[in-house]
């Protein structure tokens, strides 16, 4: 048996690579194309440096990129994941189908993977969406004891405001597998989102609860549309600290944004968040 000590999950790489010039112009995607190009180069460089006890798992994406992994790690330690998507769009079933492909590869090539000790990391696109969603699902279905490490620098975020951030850090929420990812943005505002590391994020019914100042903090989508508070603060409106609660399944499209709070104070606010509930809708987690 060939022991596997580490897993790399690369999710939906090179989403922008195949776009034509008109699509890039029409959707103002030039920035994403450039970011993706740099991230792809980091993927390739990292694969060249990985030890042989690594199993590389690529979920769709360009075949030539997968061939680079095969060149550096070997065909037995490189898996190209794809499976038919269920007609009823049942994500639980889709995860099971993808993991069946992985298990078959492990068995066929005589690999040994101990879920109690194996480590893993997450790359791909996008940081908030598919990397978060599939990464947690893979960890859940493989029953990994150690949560995957989100490698932000190996991802392409959808939210433009976290690109070029001054600093960023994950903050573990005690007693859970959930991380708050905190960013100091280029304009000295801050942003945070919450991600589960060992559950399928899109199915996770647990709720994040955090106390927010309705004058100094907002909640927005990853594209920047404000959704909380319902009405903007104005000069004669009393300033309040209110509870904001949202399912983890919604945080693939949510950021908490500080407008009038220094980074260190905002960090304390986010670190004080609590997670309530029992996990994903199919009983895992």
C-alpha positions as CSV (number, residue, x, y, z in Angstrom):
1,X,0.0,0.0,0.0
2,X,1.2,3.5,-0.8
3,X,0.5,5.9,2.1
4,X,-1.2,9.3,1.5
5,X,-0.3,11.9,4.1
6,X,-1.8,15.0,2.4
7,X,-4.7,15.9,0.1
8,X,-5.0,18.9,-2.2
9,X,-8.5,19.6,-3.4
10,X,-8.5,21.9,-6.5
11,X,-12.1,23.0,-7.2
12,X,-13.3,24.4,-10.5
13,X,-10.0,25.9,-11.7
14,X,-9.6,28.4,-14.6
15,X,-13.2,29.6,-14.8
16,X,-12.1,32.8,-16.6
17,X,-9.4,31.3,-18.8
18,X,-11.7,30.3,-21.6
19,X,-13.7,33.5,-21.9
20,X,-13.5,35.4,-25.1
21,X,-12.5,39.0,-25.3
22,X,-16.1,40.3,-25.7
23,X,-17.4,38.4,-22.7
24,X,-14.5,39.7,-20.6
25,X,-15.2,43.3,-21.7
26,X,-19.0,43.0,-21.3
27,X,-18.8,41.6,-17.8
28,X,-15.8,43.7,-16.7
29,X,-13.9,40.6,-15.8
30,X,-10.4,41.6,-16.8
31,X,-9.3,41.8,-13.1
32,X,-10.5,38.3,-12.5
33,X,-8.7,37.0,-15.5
34,X,-5.4,38.5,-14.3
35,X,-5.9,37.3,-10.7
36,X,-6.7,33.8,-12.0
37,X,-3.5,33.8,-14.1
38,X,-1.4,34.5,-11.1
39,X,-3.1,32.0,-8.9
40,X,-2.8,29.3,-11.6
41,X,1.0,29.9,-11.7
42,X,1.1,29.4,-7.9
43,X,-0.8,26.1,-8.3
44,X,1.7,24.8,-10.8
45,X,4.7,25.9,-8.7
46,X,3.2,24.3,-5.6
47,X,2.6,21.0,-7.4
48,X,6.2,20.8,-8.5
49,X,7.3,21.1,-4.9
50,X,4.9,18.6,-3.3
51,X,6.3,15.4,-1.8
52,X,5.1,12.1,-3.3
53,X,2.8,11.2,-0.4
54,X,0.3,13.8,-1.7
55,X,-2.9,13.0,-3.5
56,X,-4.0,15.8,-5.8
57,X,-7.8,15.9,-6.5
58,X,-9.0,18.2,-9.3
59,X,-12.8,18.8,-9.6
60,X,-13.3,19.6,-13.3
61,X,-11.2,22.2,-15.1
62,X,-8.6,22.1,-17.9
63,X,-7.0,18.7,-18.7
64,X,-3.6,20.3,-19.4
65,X,-3.6,21.6,-15.8
66,X,-4.3,18.1,-14.5
67,X,-1.6,16.8,-16.7
68,X,0.9,19.0,-14.8
69,X,-0.1,17.3,-11.6
70,X,0.3,13.9,-13.2
71,X,3.8,14.9,-14.4
72,X,4.9,15.9,-10.9
73,X,3.0,13.4,-8.7
74,X,2.2,10.5,-11.0
75,X,-1.1,9.2,-12.3
76,X,-1.7,7.1,-9.2
77,X,-1.5,10.3,-7.0
78,X,-3.7,12.5,-9.2
79,X,-7.5,12.2,-9.5
80,X,-9.7,14.0,-12.0
81,X,-13.1,14.2,-10.3
82,X,-16.3,14.3,-12.4
83,X,-19.6,12.6,-12.1
84,X,-23.1,13.0,-13.6
85,X,-25.1,15.7,-11.8
86,X,-28.4,14.3,-10.5
87,X,-31.5,15.3,-12.5
88,X,-33.2,16.3,-9.3
89,X,-30.2,18.5,-8.4
90,X,-29.7,16.6,-5.1
91,X,-26.4,17.9,-3.9
92,X,-26.0,15.1,-1.3
93,X,-26.2,12.5,-4.0
94,X,-23.8,14.5,-6.2
95,X,-21.2,14.6,-3.4
96,X,-21.6,10.8,-2.9
97,X,-21.0,10.2,-6.7
98,X,-17.9,12.4,-6.6
99,X,-16.6,10.6,-3.6
100,X,-17.3,7.2,-5.2
101,X,-14.9,8.2,-8.0
102,X,-12.2,9.2,-5.4
103,X,-12.7,5.9,-3.4
104,X,-12.4,3.9,-6.6
105,X,-9.1,5.6,-7.5
106,X,-7.7,5.0,-4.1
107,X,-8.6,1.3,-4.2
108,X,-7.5,0.8,-7.8
109,X,-4.0,2.3,-7.2
110,X,-3.5,0.7,-3.8
111,X,-3.4,3.9,-1.8
112,X,-3.7,4.1,1.9
113,X,-5.6,7.1,3.3
114,X,-6.2,7.4,7.0
115,X,-9.0,9.9,7.7
116,X,-7.8,10.3,11.3
117,X,-4.4,11.6,10.4
118,X,-4.4,12.8,6.8
119,X,-4.1,16.6,6.3
120,X,-5.6,18.6,3.4
121,X,-5.9,22.0,1.8
122,X,-8.3,23.8,-0.5
123,X,-7.5,25.6,-3.8
124,X,-9.7,26.9,-6.6
125,X,-12.6,29.1,-7.5
126,X,-14.3,30.8,-6.0
127,X,-13.1,31.3,-2.4
128,X,-16.6,32.0,-1.1
129,X,-18.5,29.6,-3.2
130,X,-17.3,26.3,-4.7
131,X,-14.0,26.0,-2.8
132,X,-15.9,26.5,0.5
133,X,-18.9,24.4,-0.5
134,X,-17.1,21.4,-2.1
135,X,-14.2,21.5,0.3
136,X,-16.4,21.1,3.3
137,X,-18.5,18.4,1.6
138,X,-15.4,16.4,0.7
139,X,-14.1,16.6,4.3
140,X,-17.5,15.6,5.6
141,X,-17.9,12.6,3.3
142,X,-14.4,11.4,3.8
143,X,-14.9,11.9,7.6
144,X,-11.6,13.8,7.9
145,X,-10.6,14.3,11.5
146,X,-8.4,17.3,10.7
147,X,-10.2,20.1,8.9
148,X,-8.9,21.2,5.5
149,X,-6.8,24.3,5.4
150,X,-8.3,27.0,3.2
151,X,-5.4,28.5,1.2
152,X,-6.8,31.9,0.4
153,X,-3.8,32.8,-1.8
154,X,-4.6,29.7,-3.9
155,X,-8.2,30.9,-4.6
156,X,-10.0,33.5,-6.7
157,X,-12.5,35.4,-4.6
158,X,-15.8,36.7,-6.1
159,X,-15.8,39.7,-3.8
160,X,-13.8,42.5,-5.4
161,X,-13.4,44.3,-2.1
162,X,-11.2,41.6,-0.6
163,X,-8.8,41.5,-3.6
164,X,-5.6,43.3,-2.7
165,X,-6.4,43.2,1.0
166,X,-3.7,44.5,3.4
167,X,-4.0,41.4,5.6
168,X,-6.3,38.5,6.2
169,X,-6.6,35.7,8.7
170,X,-8.9,32.8,9.7
171,X,-10.4,33.0,13.2
172,X,-11.7,29.6,14.5
173,X,-15.1,29.8,16.2
174,X,-14.5,27.8,19.5
175,X,-16.2,24.4,19.7
176,X,-17.1,24.2,16.0
177,X,-15.5,23.5,12.6
178,X,-16.4,27.0,11.5
179,X,-13.8,29.7,10.6
180,X,-14.4,33.4,10.3
181,X,-12.3,34.8,7.5
182,X,-11.3,38.3,8.3
183,X,-9.8,40.9,5.8
184,X,-8.5,44.4,6.2
185,X,-9.4,45.8,2.8
186,X,-7.3,48.1,0.6
187,X,-9.4,51.2,1.8
188,X,-8.9,50.3,5.5
189,X,-12.4,49.0,5.9
190,X,-12.7,45.4,6.9
191,X,-14.8,42.4,5.9
192,X,-15.5,38.9,7.3
193,X,-17.3,35.8,6.2
194,X,-18.0,32.5,7.9
195,X,-17.2,29.1,6.5
196,X,-17.6,25.5,7.8
197,X,-14.5,23.3,7.3
198,X,-16.0,19.8,7.8
199,X,-19.5,20.1,6.5
200,X,-21.2,20.7,3.2
201,X,-21.6,24.5,3.4
202,X,-24.5,24.8,1.0
203,X,-26.5,22.3,3.1
204,X,-25.4,23.6,6.5
205,X,-28.4,24.7,8.6
206,X,-26.5,26.0,11.5
207,X,-26.8,29.7,12.2
208,X,-24.1,32.2,12.9
209,X,-25.1,34.8,15.4
210,X,-23.1,38.0,15.9
211,X,-23.8,41.4,17.5
212,X,-23.5,44.3,15.1
213,X,-23.5,48.0,15.4
214,X,-26.1,49.2,12.8
215,X,-24.2,52.5,12.2
216,X,-20.7,51.2,11.9
217,X,-21.3,47.7,10.4
218,X,-23.2,46.4,7.4
219,X,-23.9,43.0,5.9
220,X,-23.6,42.7,2.1
221,X,-23.5,40.2,-0.7
222,X,-20.2,39.3,-2.1
223,X,-21.0,41.6,-5.0
224,X,-21.5,44.5,-2.6
225,X,-25.2,44.8,-2.3
226,X,-26.2,45.8,1.3
227,X,-28.8,43.6,2.9
228,X,-28.5,44.7,6.6
229,X,-29.6,46.9,8.1
230,X,-32.8,47.2,6.1
231,X,-32.6,51.0,6.1
232,X,-29.4,53.1,6.1
233,X,-28.3,54.8,9.3
234,X,-28.9,58.5,9.2
235,X,-28.0,61.4,11.6
236,X,-31.1,61.4,13.6
237,X,-31.5,57.6,13.8
238,X,-30.5,56.0,17.2
239,X,-27.4,53.9,17.0
240,X,-28.1,50.3,18.1
241,X,-26.2,47.1,18.6
242,X,-28.4,44.3,17.2
243,X,-28.1,40.5,16.7
244,X,-27.6,39.4,13.2
245,X,-28.3,35.7,12.5
246,X,-27.8,33.9,9.3
247,X,-27.5,30.2,8.1
248,X,-24.1,29.1,7.2
249,X,-25.6,27.9,3.9
250,X,-26.2,31.6,3.0
251,X,-22.7,32.8,3.9
252,X,-21.3,31.7,0.5
253,X,-22.8,35.0,-0.6
254,X,-22.5,37.1,2.6
255,X,-19.9,39.4,4.1
256,X,-20.0,41.4,7.3
257,X,-18.4,44.8,6.5
258,X,-17.0,47.3,8.9
259,X,-17.4,50.9,7.9
260,X,-16.5,52.8,11.0
261,X,-14.6,50.4,13.2
262,X,-10.9,49.8,13.3
263,X,-9.7,46.4,12.2
264,X,-8.7,45.2,15.7
265,X,-12.1,46.2,17.2
266,X,-13.9,44.6,14.3
267,X,-11.9,41.4,14.9
268,X,-13.2,41.3,18.5
269,X,-16.8,41.6,17.1
270,X,-16.3,38.7,14.7
271,X,-14.4,36.5,17.1
272,X,-17.4,36.8,19.5
273,X,-19.8,35.2,17.0
274,X,-21.5,32.0,18.0
275,X,-22.7,29.1,15.9
276,X,-25.9,27.3,16.9
277,X,-27.5,24.1,15.5
278,X,-26.5,20.6,14.5
279,X,-25.0,20.7,11.0
280,X,-26.0,19.8,7.5
281,X,-29.6,18.9,6.5
282,X,-28.8,15.3,5.8
283,X,-27.6,14.7,9.4
284,X,-23.8,14.9,8.8
285,X,-21.5,17.2,10.6
